[in-house]
């Protein structure tokens, strides 16, 4: 990705019955509901040409959220390990940090 060789995205999803609609001329599809199966960074022939992929600095994420690399890795691992239907027994730390970042960004300097 840093060299620009891999620079696009493809998504694997299914659309449930009634989850989409087409324009009158059939040239545009609107997706209102999908089941996402996978997200891939690709090169050459992306499924959607309007997508882009880029390397972002983990240090910038840490600075913006106020979290260390280890804290971010820990939260991501816990999110990955938690079944979708599990009831949260603690606040979602990643979401709390995101909201904190948004509030800090809105503060006047």
Secondary structure, DSSP 8 states (H G I E B T S, - for coil): -TTSSS-EEEEEEE--TTSEEE-TTSS-EEES--EEEEEEEESSS-S-TT-------HHHHHHHHT--HHHHHHHHHHHHHS-TT---SS--HHHHHHHHHHHHHHS--
